[in-house]
Amino acid sequence: MIDTPTPRPLVLILALLLTLGLLALTGAAPYDRATWLLEVLPVLIAIPVLWLTHRRFPLTTLVYVGIFLHAVVLMIGGEYTYARVPLGFQIAELFGLERNPYDKIGHFLQGFVPALIAREILIRGEFVRGRRMLAFIVICIVLAISASYELIEWGVALMFGQGAIEFLGTQGDPWDTQSDMFLALIGAVSALALLSRLHDRQLASLESSGRSLHTLERG
């Protein structure tokens, strides 16, 4: 892989600063400190990973935007706990729902954003041939991620018992695990159906920029 400078450096720096600011804001006085930490842990992991890889393996703008939006949803959910997010109550009232559905937004994005990330890695690494096989593998990866997250929730519940209720956010729904994974599946399919063409154009632009820089360096 060519060691290329990061495209859109100013935008990425602003997004990083905004993410750090939201982390500080949501973590200042969350409803439950342990729940906040568990919910934002993926964000805390993603920030250094993206920073360390942004030069050697810069991602498309579409993927960076998706990661940022998912991080915002996680941080808000961590601040209030998913069952208490005000936006969720407004959605529940609008559609006549019996529970706060904010966690379902998170699980939808848990499919939507990883689908784009997986698609980008598979295409750029030339690991899969054929668009149908690509879509199939991406969906399989998303479902594996979703299932792994549910296993993590199960493990937390076993370790902390009643203390994990806020993190689980089931709100008394016996089918919460199944619906979470179904929302992730819908998110992955939606991302592939709606954004594949835009993603392909951004990938082509990114590849073209990399080739141009490599030519300049060799010259």
LUMZA-349210 format. One line per 8 residues: their letters; for each residue x, y, z of C-alpha. Coordinates in steps of 0.05 Angstrom, whole numbers, plus 5000, padded with zeros to 4 digits. Layout:
<recs>
a	X,Y,Z; ... $
</recs>
This chain:
<recs>
midtptpr	5000,5000,5000; 5026,5069,4981; 5040,5116,5038; 4996,5173,5015; 4977,5238,5050; 4907,5240,5077; 4856,5272,5032; 4809,5324,5063 $
plvlilal	4857,5336,5122; 4820,5397,5149; 4753,5361,5148; 4782,5301,5184; 4814,5344,5237; 4749,5382,5249; 4711,5316,5253; 4762,5290,5303 $
lltlglla	4757,5353,5346; 4681,5350,5344; 4681,5277,5364; 4728,5291,5422; 4684,5349,5443; 4622,5306,5442; 4658,5253,5482; 4675,5304,5535 $
ltgaapyd	4604,5334,5534; 4567,5267,5539; 4616,5241,5590; 4613,5301,5636; 4551,5278,5673; 4520,5216,5642; 4461,5181,5672; 4505,5121,5689 $
ratwllev	4581,5125,5683; 4593,5051,5671; 4539,5049,5617; 4568,5110,5582; 4637,5078,5581; 4610,5012,5553; 4570,5048,5499; 4626,5095,5476 $
lpvliaip	4680,5042,5479; 4676,5030,5403; 4687,5104,5393; 4748,5103,5439; 4776,5045,5399; 4760,5074,5331; 4793,5142,5342; 4865,5117,5350 $
vlwlthrr	4856,5063,5297; 4831,5114,5245; 4886,5163,5265; 4941,5112,5258; 4917,5086,5191; 4893,5150,5158; 4956,5161,5118; 4971,5090,5095 $
fplttlvy	4898,5071,5084; 4854,5133,5078; 4781,5117,5073; 4728,5148,5029; 4690,5209,5053; 4627,5167,5053; 4656,5118,5103; 4685,5173,5147 $
vgiflhav	4618,5208,5150; 4583,5142,5167; 4632,5128,5223; 4622,5198,5251; 4546,5193,5251; 4549,5124,5284; 4595,5152,5337; 4546,5209,5351 $
vlmiggey	4489,5159,5361; 4532,5117,5408; 4554,5177,5450; 4483,5204,5458; 4460,5134,5477; 4515,5130,5527; 4498,5196,5559; 4424,5182,5571 $
tyarvplg	4424,5106,5564; 4386,5082,5503; 4320,5074,5540; 4321,5147,5562; 4343,5186,5500; 4293,5243,5490; 4293,5234,5414; 4271,5162,5424 $
fqiaelfg	4211,5184,5466; 4191,5233,5411; 4195,5178,5359; 4155,5131,5404; 4101,5183,5413; 4099,5199,5339; 4089,5126,5318; 4051,5102,5380 $
lernpydk	4106,5055,5403; 4107,5024,5472; 4183,5029,5482; 4238,5079,5467; 4265,5057,5399; 4330,5097,5400; 4371,5034,5408; 4343,5009,5342 $
ighflqgf	4373,5069,5307; 4440,5047,5336; 4431,4975,5312; 4409,4999,5243; 4474,5039,5238; 4511,4978,5266; 4493,4946,5200; 4494,5007,5155 $
vpaliare	4564,5033,5171; 4602,4967,5178; 4573,4946,5111; 4607,5005,5077; 4672,4993,5115; 4672,4919,5098; 4655,4934,5025; 4712,4984,5020 $
ilirgefv	4764,4936,5050; 4741,4878,5007; 4742,4919,4942; 4808,4954,4955; 4841,4890,4977; 4812,4852,4918; 4790,4797,4965; 4724,4783,4929 $
rgrrmlaf	4705,4778,4856; 4635,4792,4831; 4584,4842,4858; 4535,4789,4882; 4589,4752,4921; 4613,4819,4948; 4544,4836,4974; 4536,4767,5004 $
ivicivla	4602,4770,5041; 4589,4841,5066; 4521,4820,5095; 4554,4759,5127; 4606,4804,5159; 4553,4851,5185; 4513,4795,5216; 4576,4767,5248 $
isasyeli	4591,4835,5279; 4519,4841,5303; 4520,4771,5333; 4587,4784,5366; 4559,4848,5398; 4500,4810,5425; 4548,4758,5455; 4586,4815,5487 $
ewgvalmf	4521,4841,5517; 4506,4772,5543; 4575,4767,5575; 4566,4835,5608; 4499,4814,5634; 4529,4751,5664; 4586,4790,5696; 4547,4849,5725 $
gqgaiefl	4476,4821,5733; 4426,4876,5748; 4480,4928,5737; 4480,4912,5662; 4406,4928,5651; 4420,4999,5627; 4473,4974,5578; 4428,4919,5551 $
gtqgdpwd	4369,4966,5541; 4320,4910,5527; 4262,4948,5560; 4226,4883,5574; 4226,4860,5501; 4238,4784,5498; 4257,4790,5424; 4305,4847,5433 $
tqsdmfla	4366,4807,5410; 4332,4782,5347; 4304,4850,5329; 4373,4882,5340; 4404,4834,5290; 4347,4843,5241; 4357,4919,5243; 4431,4909,5229 $
ligavsal	4412,4866,5170; 4364,4919,5144; 4419,4971,5153; 4469,4931,5113; 4421,4918,5056; 4400,4991,5055; 4473,5014,5051; 4487,4967,4993 $
allsrlhd	4424,4985,4956; 4427,5060,4965; 4501,5078,4967; 4540,5027,4926; 4544,5072,4864; 4566,5132,4904; 4615,5089,4942; 4644,5062,4876 $
rqlasles	4654,5133,4850; 4690,5154,4913; 4733,5091,4912; 4752,5106,4839; 4770,5178,4858; 4811,5154,4917; 4848,5104,4874; 4861,5156,4820 $
sgrslhtl	4889,5205,4872; 4935,5150,4899; 4961,5133,4829; 4974,5207,4813; 5013,5217,4877; 5053,5154,4865; 5071,5178,4795; 5094,5245,4823 $
erg	5136,5212,4876; 5170,5166,4825; 5182,5226,4778 $
</recs>
